[in-house]
Amino acid sequence: MHTDNNKQISGYKKARKYRENRVALKGHIRDVILICIGITSASFGLKGFLLTNEFIDGGATGLSLLISALTKVPLYLLIISINIPFIIMGYHTLGKQFAVKTALAITGLALCLANVQFPNITDDNLLVAVFGGFFLGAGIGFSIRGGAVIDGTEVLAIYLSRKLGVTIGDIIILINAAIFSSAAYFLSVEIALYSMITYLAASKTLDFIIEGIEEYVGVTIVASHSEEIRNMVVNTMGRGVTVYTGKSGYGRKGEKKNIDIVYTVITRLELNKLNTEITKIEPDAFVVMSSVKDTKGGMIKKRRLKH
């Protein structure tokens, strides 16, 4: 009997190890594909739009473009050399795996810039600024999805925010203000202004790639008819819910006993419908909504409802 138990435990451990290795392998393959897409997109944005028109972007990439425009040093060399300190910071701040992936991604970007030829798509300044930023931002976004960065500004911002106690956004704004001011002084005010459009297009595309087209909202509902609301969310909205017990404080109706609290995650497009359905059940329900950057697991994707 003892031998049978040992065999079962051993079989379970082997199956679990196999499952872990399989999940890890799938994750690495997915990361490699995303990083390669990111490298290709960023290279196309740089060589197909920005380089030939001397436009720049923000961050480490923008600094590389600015120095390349002033000194004629090849961009691929600057991409590597300027990002080396950020890779070291990433190793100490975010871990070895992140640093290794970032080093490989930046090296891949430099090799692509050095060896792959892309046609000059257009010389129209506005189109260059918008679409150069779009492809560059998409490249950075796909790389981040793959667990790496090809622009080390975010790493520097995280590092300095921990050292100085200021926000990451403030640091990025200061860095980019310095870069665009330098571009206005050394290149021209017009190029600096177009470069700011490039940066805005890149940052918006980056946000889109990272957060996706469906921005999620976490909704907490405190109501007396919590069971009816739970059924509505599951059966009408087609979403999963989490129900947990809470204790309300002092409100308009005085102190109350324990109450079930309903929590669900929906998209912004469904928010109006959810509010309408809640009002039908209990107009005075207390509803708290908060933005959700990303989700994993659970019934996030809307399930097919039975008619």
Secondary structure by P-SEA (a helix, b strand, c coil): caaaaaaaaaaaaaaaaaaaaaaaaaaaaaaaaaaaaaaaaaaaaacccccccccccccaaaaaaaaaaaccccaaaaaaaaaaaaaaaaaacccaaaaaaaaaaaaaaaaaaaccccccccccaaaaaaaaaaaaaaaaaaaaaacccccaaaaaaaaaaaaccccaaaaaaaaaaaaaaaaaacccaaaaaaaaaaaaaaaaaaaaaaacccbbbbbbbbccaaaaaaaaaaccccbbbbbbbbbbcccccccccbbbbbbbcccccaaaaaaaaaaaccccbbbbbbbbccccccccccccccc
